[in-house]
């Protein structure tokens, strides 16, 4: 990963995270652990992502919806999941 992670996007299965690095203009890919790996589409689930170089993450997205970061360290980010977006017809 690079310096100053700015946003994190997860694959649907939670196995990989894509981390945008603001200062160096790169996107890093990392294997990650997401606990729990499922939750309500109503949102409000507390989820912890573990990995590396996460200390300054400013956003976590589940699909296109942004979660609320509640805790952040170099090796983990804890978020509250957003309401799942309604699919377009």
PAPA-762509 format. One record per residue: chain; x, y, z of N, C-alpha, C, O in turn; residue number from 1. Coordinates in steps of 0.1 Angstrom, whole numbers, plus 5000, padded with zeros to 4 digits. Layout:
// residues N
torza kette = A, npx = X, npy = Y, npz = Z, capx = X, capy = Y, capz = Z, cpx = X, cpy = Y, cpz = Z, opx = X, opy = Y, opz = Z, nr = NUM
...
END
This chain:
// residues 89
torza kette = A, npx = 5008, npy = 4988, npz = 5000, capx = 5000, capy = 5000, capz = 5000, cpx = 5009, cpy = 5012, cpz = 5000, opx = 5021, opy = 5012, opz = 5003, nr = 1
torza kette = A, npx = 5003, npy = 5024, npz = 4997, capx = 5011, capy = 5036, capz = 4997, cpx = 5008, cpy = 5044, cpz = 5009, opx = 5003, opy = 5039, opz = 5019, nr = 2
torza kette = A, npx = 5012, npy = 5057, npz = 5009, capx = 5009, capy = 5065, capz = 5020, cpx = 4996, cpy = 5072, cpz = 5019, opx = 4991, opy = 5074, opz = 5009, nr = 3
torza kette = A, npx = 4991, npy = 5075, npz = 5031, capx = 4978, capy = 5082, capz = 5032, cpx = 4966, cpy = 5075, cpz = 5025, opx = 4961, opy = 5080, opz = 5015, nr = 4
torza kette = A, npx = 4962, npy = 5063, npz = 5030, capx = 4951, capy = 5057, capz = 5024, cpx = 4938, cpy = 5066, cpz = 5026, opx = 4936, opy = 5072, opz = 5037, nr = 5
torza kette = A, npx = 4931, npy = 5067, npz = 5015, capx = 4920, capy = 5077, capz = 5015, cpx = 4906, cpy = 5070, cpz = 5015, opx = 4897, opy = 5074, opz = 5021, nr = 6
torza kette = A, npx = 4905, npy = 5059, npz = 5007, capx = 4893, capy = 5052, capz = 5006, cpx = 4895, cpy = 5037, cpz = 5005, opx = 4905, opy = 5033, opz = 4999, nr = 7
torza kette = A, npx = 4885, npy = 5029, npz = 5009, capx = 4886, capy = 5015, capz = 5009, cpx = 4873, cpy = 5010, cpz = 5002, opx = 4863, opy = 5014, opz = 5006, nr = 8
torza kette = A, npx = 4875, npy = 5001, npz = 4992, capx = 4863, capy = 4994, capz = 4986, cpx = 4865, cpy = 4979, cpz = 4987, opx = 4876, opy = 4974, opz = 4984, nr = 9
torza kette = A, npx = 4855, npy = 4972, npz = 4991, capx = 4856, capy = 4957, capz = 4992, cpx = 4850, cpy = 4950, cpz = 4981, opx = 4840, opy = 4955, opz = 4975, nr = 10
torza kette = A, npx = 4855, npy = 4938, npz = 4977, capx = 4849, capy = 4930, capz = 4968, cpx = 4836, cpy = 4924, cpz = 4975, opx = 4836, opy = 4923, opz = 4987, nr = 11
torza kette = A, npx = 4826, npy = 4920, npz = 4967, capx = 4814, capy = 4914, capz = 4973, cpx = 4816, cpy = 4903, cpz = 4983, opx = 4809, opy = 4902, opz = 4993, nr = 12
torza kette = A, npx = 4827, npy = 4895, npz = 4981, capx = 4829, capy = 4884, capz = 4990, cpx = 4838, cpy = 4888, cpz = 5002, opx = 4840, opy = 4880, opz = 5011, nr = 13
torza kette = A, npx = 4842, npy = 4901, npz = 5002, capx = 4851, capy = 4906, capz = 5013, cpx = 4865, cpy = 4901, cpz = 5014, opx = 4872, opy = 4903, opz = 5023, nr = 14
torza kette = A, npx = 4869, npy = 4893, npz = 5003, capx = 4882, capy = 4887, capz = 5003, cpx = 4893, cpy = 4897, cpz = 5000, opx = 4905, opy = 4895, opz = 5004, nr = 15
torza kette = A, npx = 4890, npy = 4908, npz = 4993, capx = 4900, capy = 4917, capz = 4989, cpx = 4895, cpy = 4931, cpz = 4991, opx = 4883, opy = 4934, opz = 4990, nr = 16
torza kette = A, npx = 4904, npy = 4940, npz = 4994, capx = 4901, capy = 4954, capz = 4996, cpx = 4910, cpy = 4962, cpz = 4986, opx = 4921, opy = 4959, opz = 4984, nr = 17
torza kette = A, npx = 4904, npy = 4972, npz = 4980, capx = 4911, capy = 4981, capz = 4972, cpx = 4913, cpy = 4994, cpz = 4979, opx = 4903, opy = 5000, opz = 4983, nr = 18
torza kette = A, npx = 4925, npy = 4999, npz = 4981, capx = 4928, capy = 5010, capz = 4989, cpx = 4934, cpy = 5021, cpz = 4981, opx = 4944, opy = 5020, opz = 4974, nr = 19
torza kette = A, npx = 4927, npy = 5033, npz = 4980, capx = 4931, capy = 5044, capz = 4973, cpx = 4941, cpy = 5052, cpz = 4982, opx = 4938, opy = 5055, opz = 4993, nr = 20
torza kette = A, npx = 4953, npy = 5055, npz = 4976, capx = 4964, capy = 5062, capz = 4984, cpx = 4965, cpy = 5076, cpz = 4978, opx = 4970, opy = 5078, opz = 4967, nr = 21
torza kette = A, npx = 4961, npy = 5086, npz = 4986, capx = 4960, capy = 5100, capz = 4981, cpx = 4973, cpy = 5106, cpz = 4978, opx = 4974, opy = 5112, opz = 4967, nr = 22
torza kette = A, npx = 4983, npy = 5105, npz = 4986, capx = 4996, capy = 5112, capz = 4984, cpx = 5004, cpy = 5107, cpz = 4972, opx = 5011, opy = 5114, opz = 4965, nr = 23
torza kette = A, npx = 5002, npy = 5094, npz = 4968, capx = 5010, capy = 5088, capz = 4957, cpx = 5001, cpy = 5085, cpz = 4945, opx = 5007, opy = 5080, opz = 4935, nr = 24
torza kette = A, npx = 4988, npy = 5087, npz = 4946, capx = 4980, capy = 5085, capz = 4934, cpx = 4979, cpy = 5071, cpz = 4929, opx = 4979, opy = 5068, opz = 4917, nr = 25
torza kette = A, npx = 4979, npy = 5061, npz = 4939, capx = 4978, capy = 5047, capz = 4935, cpx = 4966, cpy = 5040, cpz = 4942, opx = 4960, opy = 5046, opz = 4951, nr = 26
torza kette = A, npx = 4964, npy = 5028, npz = 4937, capx = 4954, capy = 5020, capz = 4943, cpx = 4961, cpy = 5007, cpz = 4947, opx = 4966, opy = 5000, opz = 4938, nr = 27
torza kette = A, npx = 4960, npy = 5003, npz = 4960, capx = 4966, capy = 4991, capz = 4964, cpx = 4956, cpy = 4980, cpz = 4966, opx = 4944, opy = 4983, opz = 4969, nr = 28
torza kette = A, npx = 4959, npy = 4968, npz = 4963, capx = 4950, capy = 4956, capz = 4965, cpx = 4956, cpy = 4948, cpz = 4977, opx = 4968, opy = 4945, opz = 4976, nr = 29
torza kette = A, npx = 4947, npy = 4944, npz = 4986, capx = 4952, capy = 4936, capz = 4997, cpx = 4942, cpy = 4926, cpz = 5001, opx = 4930, opy = 4928, opz = 5000, nr = 30
torza kette = A, npx = 4947, npy = 4914, npz = 5005, capx = 4938, capy = 4904, capz = 5011, cpx = 4934, cpy = 4910, cpz = 5025, opx = 4942, opy = 4917, opz = 5031, nr = 31
torza kette = A, npx = 4922, npy = 4908, npz = 5029, capx = 4917, capy = 4913, capz = 5041, cpx = 4908, cpy = 4904, cpz = 5048, opx = 4903, opy = 4894, opz = 5043, nr = 32
torza kette = A, npx = 4905, npy = 4907, npz = 5061, capx = 4896, capy = 4899, capz = 5069, cpx = 4885, cpy = 4909, cpz = 5072, opx = 4887, opy = 4920, opz = 5077, nr = 33
torza kette = A, npx = 4872, npy = 4905, npz = 5070, capx = 4861, capy = 4913, capz = 5073, cpx = 4852, cpy = 4905, cpz = 5083, opx = 4848, opy = 4894, opz = 5080, nr = 34
torza kette = A, npx = 4850, npy = 4910, npz = 5095, capx = 4843, capy = 4903, capz = 5105, cpx = 4832, cpy = 4913, cpz = 5110, opx = 4835, opy = 4924, opz = 5115, nr = 35
torza kette = A, npx = 4819, npy = 4909, npz = 5110, capx = 4813, capy = 4897, capz = 5103, cpx = 4813, cpy = 4899, cpz = 5088, opx = 4815, opy = 4910, opz = 5083, nr = 36
torza kette = A, npx = 4812, npy = 4887, npz = 5081, capx = 4812, capy = 4888, capz = 5066, cpx = 4798, cpy = 4889, cpz = 5060, opx = 4797, opy = 4887, opz = 5048, nr = 37
torza kette = A, npx = 4788, npy = 4892, npz = 5068, capx = 4775, capy = 4894, capz = 5063, cpx = 4767, cpy = 4903, cpz = 5073, opx = 4771, opy = 4903, opz = 5085, nr = 38
torza kette = A, npx = 4756, npy = 4909, npz = 5069, capx = 4748, capy = 4917, capz = 5078, cpx = 4735, cpy = 4921, cpz = 5071, opx = 4733, opy = 4917, opz = 5060, nr = 39
torza kette = A, npx = 4728, npy = 4929, npz = 5078, capx = 4715, capy = 4933, capz = 5073, cpx = 4716, cpy = 4943, cpz = 5062, opx = 4724, opy = 4952, opz = 5062, nr = 40
torza kette = A, npx = 4707, npy = 4943, npz = 5052, capx = 4706, capy = 4953, capz = 5042, cpx = 4701, cpy = 4966, cpz = 5047, opx = 4702, opy = 4976, opz = 5041, nr = 41
torza kette = A, npx = 4696, npy = 4966, npz = 5060, capx = 4691, capy = 4978, capz = 5066, cpx = 4703, cpy = 4986, cpz = 5072, opx = 4701, opy = 4998, opz = 5076, nr = 42
torza kette = A, npx = 4715, npy = 4981, npz = 5071, capx = 4727, capy = 4988, capz = 5076, cpx = 4728, cpy = 4987, cpz = 5091, opx = 4720, opy = 4980, opz = 5098, nr = 43
torza kette = A, npx = 4737, npy = 4994, npz = 5097, capx = 4738, capy = 4994, capz = 5112, cpx = 4747, cpy = 4983, cpz = 5118, opx = 4748, opy = 4983, opz = 5130, nr = 44
torza kette = A, npx = 4753, npy = 4975, npz = 5109, capx = 4761, capy = 4964, capz = 5114, cpx = 4775, cpy = 4969, cpz = 5117, opx = 4781, opy = 4977, opz = 5108, nr = 45
torza kette = A, npx = 4781, npy = 4966, npz = 5128, capx = 4795, capy = 4970, capz = 5131, cpx = 4804, cpy = 4960, cpz = 5124, opx = 4803, opy = 4948, opz = 5127, nr = 46
torza kette = A, npx = 4813, npy = 4964, npz = 5116, capx = 4822, capy = 4956, capz = 5108, cpx = 4837, cpy = 4960, cpz = 5111, opx = 4839, opy = 4972, opz = 5110, nr = 47
torza kette = A, npx = 4846, npy = 4951, npz = 5113, capx = 4860, capy = 4954, capz = 5115, cpx = 4867, cpy = 4948, cpz = 5103, opx = 4866, opy = 4936, opz = 5100, nr = 48
torza kette = A, npx = 4875, npy = 4956, npz = 5096, capx = 4884, capy = 4951, capz = 5085, cpx = 4898, cpy = 4951, cpz = 5090, opx = 4902, opy = 4961, opz = 5096, nr = 49
torza kette = A, npx = 4905, npy = 4941, npz = 5088, capx = 4919, capy = 4940, capz = 5092, cpx = 4928, cpy = 4939, cpz = 5080, opx = 4924, opy = 4932, opz = 5071, nr = 50
torza kette = A, npx = 4939, npy = 4945, npz = 5081, capx = 4949, capy = 4945, capz = 5070, cpx = 4961, cpy = 4953, cpz = 5074, opx = 4965, opy = 4952, opz = 5086, nr = 51
torza kette = A, npx = 4967, npy = 4960, npz = 5065, capx = 4979, capy = 4968, capz = 5068, cpx = 4978, cpy = 4982, cpz = 5062, opx = 4971, opy = 4984, opz = 5053, nr = 52
torza kette = A, npx = 4985, npy = 4991, npz = 5069, capx = 4986, capy = 5005, capz = 5064, cpx = 4972, cpy = 5012, cpz = 5063, opx = 4969, opy = 5019, opz = 5053, nr = 53
torza kette = A, npx = 4964, npy = 5010, npz = 5073, capx = 4950, capy = 5015, capz = 5073, cpx = 4949, cpy = 5028, cpz = 5082, opx = 4938, opy = 5033, opz = 5084, nr = 54
torza kette = A, npx = 4959, npy = 5032, npz = 5088, capx = 4959, capy = 5043, capz = 5099, cpx = 4951, cpy = 5055, cpz = 5095, opx = 4945, opy = 5061, opz = 5103, nr = 55
torza kette = A, npx = 4953, npy = 5060, npz = 5082, capx = 4947, capy = 5072, capz = 5079, cpx = 4935, cpy = 5071, cpz = 5069, opx = 4932, opy = 5080, opz = 5061, nr = 56
torza kette = A, npx = 4929, npy = 5059, npz = 5068, capx = 4918, capy = 5057, capz = 5059, cpx = 4907, cpy = 5067, cpz = 5063, opx = 4903, opy = 5069, opz = 5074, nr = 57
torza kette = A, npx = 4901, npy = 5073, npz = 5052, capx = 4890, capy = 5083, capz = 5055, cpx = 4877, cpy = 5079, cpz = 5049, opx = 4867, opy = 5085, opz = 5052, nr = 58
torza kette = A, npx = 4876, npy = 5067, npz = 5042, capx = 4863, capy = 5062, capz = 5037, cpx = 4864, cpy = 5047, cpz = 5035, opx = 4874, opy = 5042, opz = 5031, nr = 59
torza kette = A, npx = 4853, npy = 5041, npz = 5037, capx = 4851, capy = 5027, capz = 5034, cpx = 4837, cpy = 5025, cpz = 5027, opx = 4827, opy = 5030, opz = 5032, nr = 60
torza kette = A, npx = 4837, npy = 5019, npz = 5015, capx = 4825, capy = 5017, capz = 5008, cpx = 4821, cpy = 5003, cpz = 5007, opx = 4830, opy = 4994, opz = 5005, nr = 61
torza kette = A, npx = 4808, npy = 5000, npz = 5008, capx = 4803, capy = 4987, capz = 5005, cpx = 4795, cpy = 4989, cpz = 4992, opx = 4784, opy = 4994, opz = 4992, nr = 62
torza kette = A, npx = 4801, npy = 4985, npz = 4981, capx = 4795, capy = 4988, capz = 4968, cpx = 4796, cpy = 5003, cpz = 4966, opx = 4808, opy = 5008, opz = 4967, nr = 63
torza kette = A, npx = 4786, npy = 5010, npz = 4964, capx = 4786, capy = 5024, capz = 4962, cpx = 4783, cpy = 5032, cpz = 4975, opx = 4784, opy = 5044, opz = 4975, nr = 64
torza kette = A, npx = 4778, npy = 5025, npz = 4985, capx = 4774, capy = 5032, capz = 4997, cpx = 4786, cpy = 5033, cpz = 5007, opx = 4793, opy = 5023, opz = 5009, nr = 65
torza kette = A, npx = 4787, npy = 5045, npz = 5013, capx = 4798, capy = 5047, capz = 5022, cpx = 4794, cpy = 5044, cpz = 5036, opx = 4784, opy = 5048, opz = 5041, nr = 66
torza kette = A, npx = 4803, npy = 5037, npz = 5043, capx = 4801, capy = 5034, capz = 5057, cpx = 4806, cpy = 5045, cpz = 5066, opx = 4813, opy = 5054, opz = 5061, nr = 67
torza kette = A, npx = 4803, npy = 5045, npz = 5079, capx = 4808, capy = 5054, capz = 5089, cpx = 4819, cpy = 5048, cpz = 5096, opx = 4817, opy = 5038, opz = 5103, nr = 68
torza kette = A, npx = 4831, npy = 5054, npz = 5096, capx = 4843, capy = 5049, capz = 5103, cpx = 4841, cpy = 5053, cpz = 5118, opx = 4839, opy = 5064, opz = 5121, nr = 69
torza kette = A, npx = 4842, npy = 5043, npz = 5127, capx = 4841, capy = 5045, capz = 5141, cpx = 4854, cpy = 5043, cpz = 5149, opx = 4855, opy = 5048, opz = 5160, nr = 70
torza kette = A, npx = 4863, npy = 5036, npz = 5143, capx = 4877, capy = 5034, capz = 5149, cpx = 4886, cpy = 5031, cpz = 5138, opx = 4883, opy = 5026, opz = 5127, nr = 71
torza kette = A, npx = 4899, npy = 5035, npz = 5140, capx = 4909, capy = 5033, capz = 5129, cpx = 4923, cpy = 5032, cpz = 5135, opx = 4927, opy = 5040, opz = 5144, nr = 72
torza kette = A, npx = 4930, npy = 5021, npz = 5131, capx = 4944, capy = 5019, capz = 5136, cpx = 4952, cpy = 5016, cpz = 5123, opx = 4947, opy = 5015, opz = 5112, nr = 73
torza kette = A, npx = 4965, npy = 5013, npz = 5125, capx = 4973, capy = 5009, capz = 5114, cpx = 4969, cpy = 4996, cpz = 5108, opx = 4972, opy = 4993, opz = 5096, nr = 74
torza kette = A, npx = 4963, npy = 4987, npz = 5116, capx = 4959, capy = 4974, capz = 5111, cpx = 4945, cpy = 4971, cpz = 5111, opx = 4941, opy = 4959, opz = 5108, nr = 75
torza kette = A, npx = 4936, npy = 4980, npz = 5115, capx = 4922, capy = 4977, capz = 5114, cpx = 4914, cpy = 4990, cpz = 5112, opx = 4918, opy = 5001, opz = 5116, nr = 76
torza kette = A, npx = 4902, npy = 4989, npz = 5106, capx = 4892, capy = 4999, capz = 5105, cpx = 4879, cpy = 4993, cpz = 5109, opx = 4875, opy = 4983, opz = 5104, nr = 77
torza kette = A, npx = 4872, npy = 5000, npz = 5119, capx = 4859, capy = 4995, capz = 5123, cpx = 4849, cpy = 5005, cpz = 5118, opx = 4850, opy = 5018, opz = 5119, nr = 78
torza kette = A, npx = 4838, npy = 5000, npz = 5112, capx = 4828, capy = 5009, capz = 5105, cpx = 4814, cpy = 5004, cpz = 5109, opx = 4812, opy = 4993, opz = 5114, nr = 79
torza kette = A, npx = 4804, npy = 5013, npz = 5107, capx = 4790, capy = 5009, capz = 5108, cpx = 4785, cpy = 5009, cpz = 5094, opx = 4787, opy = 5019, opz = 5086, nr = 80
torza kette = A, npx = 4779, npy = 4998, npz = 5089, capx = 4775, capy = 4996, capz = 5075, cpx = 4764, cpy = 5006, cpz = 5072, opx = 4755, opy = 5009, opz = 5080, nr = 81
torza kette = A, npx = 4764, npy = 5010, npz = 5059, capx = 4753, capy = 5018, capz = 5055, cpx = 4741, cpy = 5010, cpz = 5050, opx = 4741, opy = 4998, opz = 5049, nr = 82
torza kette = A, npx = 4730, npy = 5017, npz = 5048, capx = 4718, capy = 5011, capz = 5042, cpx = 4722, cpy = 5006, cpz = 5028, opx = 4728, opy = 5014, opz = 5021, nr = 83
torza kette = A, npx = 4718, npy = 4994, npz = 5024, capx = 4721, capy = 4989, capz = 5011, cpx = 4714, cpy = 4997, cpz = 5000, opx = 4702, opy = 5000, opz = 5002, nr = 84
torza kette = A, npx = 4721, npy = 5001, npz = 4990, capx = 4714, capy = 5009, capz = 4979, cpx = 4704, cpy = 5001, cpz = 4972, opx = 4705, opy = 4989, opz = 4971, nr = 85
torza kette = A, npx = 4693, npy = 5008, npz = 4968, capx = 4682, capy = 5001, capz = 4961, cpx = 4686, cpy = 5000, cpz = 4947, opx = 4690, opy = 5009, opz = 4940, nr = 86
torza kette = A, npx = 4686, npy = 4987, npz = 4941, capx = 4690, capy = 4985, capz = 4927, cpx = 4681, cpy = 4993, cpz = 4917, opx = 4669, opy = 4995, opz = 4920, nr = 87
torza kette = A, npx = 4687, npy = 4998, npz = 4907, capx = 4679, capy = 5005, capz = 4896, cpx = 4671, cpy = 4995, cpz = 4888, opx = 4676, opy = 4984, opz = 4886, nr = 88
torza kette = A, npx = 4659, npy = 4999, npz = 4884, capx = 4651, capy = 4990, capz = 4876, cpx = 4656, cpy = 4987, cpz = 4862, opx = 4651, opy = 4980, opz = 4855, nr = 89
END
